[in-house]
Structure formats: C-alpha cells, structure tokens
C-alpha cells in the first residue's frame, strides 16, 4: 500500500499513528482532524486505506466511513477509545473492515490492516461476481424470450430455434444476446 488517510481529532494520536504507519512502509500518510474533512480529503486524494476515529467533530467516523465507501472501494479501519455494541453494529452495516481500540499498538495495527485489505478485496470480488451473474441471468432471459418468439413465428422446435440463433450469431459475428435483442425488436 502506498497512501493511507488517518483521521482523529487528537493530534497526539495522529502523530503516533503516522509514525507507526511510516515505519510499516506506507509511502504517504495523509491526516485530518474531523469527519467532514476526512470525506473531502479521501474523495480528493484516493487513498489506498482510511483509518479514522469513531468519535469526531462535524461528522462521526462511521458516517464519514459510509460516505467514503459509497464512492471509493477502499478498506476502512475504525479506532475507538471504548467500543459499544451499537457502534460495532453500525460499523458492520457500513462495510467497515476492522475495529481497533486505543491506545493502538503497532503489533495490533499491522494484522488489522492486512485483514482489512484482504476482507475488502474479497467483498469487492464477490460484488463483481454477483453483477456478472445478474448479467448472465438477464442475458438468458432475453435469449429464452427470443427463442420462444422464433419458435412461434417459424414453427420450430426449441433446439431448432436455438441452432438458428447460434448460426445467426456466428454469421453476423455477434453475441447470442445481440441476436436475441434483434429478434425481439423485429417482433
């Protein structure tokens, strides 16, 4: 990872966290002190990860994290002085990858970052697969509808209609979906 954005309203915490992250090999550590600034900075700088405190002025950390995650698919790690079940529930609902309690120790930070990155990559991969599956299902629906229309119009069996569509796709160098769309448009 190259760039990380840290946001905490306590300058001492930011300073210590920045030192740890720099030592861990982050190229650039951006910092700010309130939730609103965090959202603005994240959307302007596109960091590889965001670490922010739960309790901050202007906008709490979970709300800021949710705003960031709407636009950027980056791992978000939350910091808190003491966790409460309601905050953990809100964090989970908003795609927060990890939760750490203060004071932060370097031996806790690195595993949390690694797990947060792995978790975020896994979730984003699953979201992509879901979108691909939705597209496949939609394509199949259209192809089946076109096949039905062809069967009805040409008095063909299902397999014959499918073969006609395959041949049209090969001859015209188009996908089955494109051929199906054309058949449905032609009526």
N, C-alpha and C positions, 0 to 999 in steps of 0.2 A: 504494500500500500504506500501511496505517496503522500496524499493530503488528508488531514483529519481536522475537523472543526470541533473545538471544545467550547462549551458554553456553561458558565457558572457565575453567579453573582458575587462570589467571593474570590478576589484577586489572588489570594494565597493558594487556594485550591487550584486555580488555573495555572499558576506558576509551577506548582509541584507536578501537576498532571502534564504540563508541557515538557518539563524536564524529563519525566519518565518516558513519554512518547518519543521524544527526540532520541533518547538513549536506545529506545527499542527499534529505531531505524526509520521513523516517519520523516519524509523529506520536508514537509511543510505542515506546521501546526498553526491553524487559524484560531483566533479566540474572540469571544464577546461575552457580555455580562447579562443579557436579558433575552427572553424568548423571542420577542419580535425581531430583534437584531439577528438572532440565530437563523430564523427562517429567511430573512433577506440575504444574509451572508451565504447561506447554503445554496439558495437559488441563483446567486451571482457567481459563486466560486466552484460549484460542483465538486465538493469534497468526496473522497472515497469512503468516508465514515463520519458519523456525527456522535459525539459524546456530550450529553447535556444533563444538567441538574433538573430534578423534578420541580422543586420549588424555586421559582424565579420571578422577578418583576415583569410587568407588561403582558406576559403570556407564560403559563406554566409549561414545564418541559414536555409533558405528554401531548398537550395541544400543539406545541411547536413541532414535535416529532411527527405528529399526524399530518400537519401541513406540509412538512418536508417530504414525507413518504408519499403524499399524493402526486408529487411532481418528480421526485428522484427515487430510484430504486437502490438506496444505499442502506447499509446496516446502521441502526441507531442503538446506542448503549445509554441507559439511564443511570444517573447517580442519585443517591438519596442519603440523608442523614439517618433516617429510620424508615423502613418500609411499612406500609399498611396494606392490608388485603385489597382495599378499594383501588389504590394506585396500581398494584400489580395487575388487577383485573383490567383496568383501563389501558395499561401498557400492553397487555396481551392482545386486547381487542384492536389496538392501533399498530400492530406489527412491530413492536419493539423487540429487538433481537436478544438483549441481555439487560440485567439489572444488577448494579453493584452498590454496596453500602459504603459510606465514608467512615473512617479515613480509608482511602484507596491504597492498596499495597501493590507494588509492581508485580509480585508473583501471582496476584489475582487478576490483574489487568490484562496481561497477555493471553491467558486462556479464554477470558471473556471475549476479547476482540476476535480471536481465532474462531471461537464457536459462533459468534455473531455473524461473522463473514460467511462461514460455511452454511449457517441456517438461512441467511438471506439469499445466498446463491441457490440453495435447494428450493426455497419457496418460489423464487422467480422462475426457476426451471419448471416447476410444477404448473405455475400460471401459464407459461408458454405452451406446455403440453395440453392444458385444458383448452386454450384458444385454438390450437391445432385440431383437437378432437371436435370442437364445436364446428369448425370449418368443414371437417370431413363429414360430419353428420349432415350439415346443411347441403353440402355437395351431393350426398347420397339421396337426400330428399328430392332435390331438383332432378337428378338423373332418373330416379324412380318415376317421378311425375311425367317426365318427358317420355320415358319408356312406355308408360301407360297410354299417353296420348298417341304415340306411334303405333302401338298395338291396336288401339281403337280405329285410328284413321286408315291404317294399311291392312287390317285384319291379320296381324302377325301374332305368333306365339311370343311369350316373354323372352325366350332365348333368341329367337329370330330378331326381335326388336333391339335387343342388346347388341347383337352382332352388327346390325345395320348402323347403330350408333357408334360402335367401335370402328367400323370401316370409315364412316364419315369423319371421325376424329383423326384417323391415320391419314386419310386422303387430304384433308384440309390442314393437317398439322396443328390441330387444336386439342385442347383437353376435352374429356368427356363432359365436364361441366359446361364448357363453352358451347359444345354441340347441343347439349340439353337445353341451355338457355335459348339457343337459336330455334330449336324445335318448338319450345313453348311460346316464343314470340310469334312464330309463323302461324301458330294456332293449329 
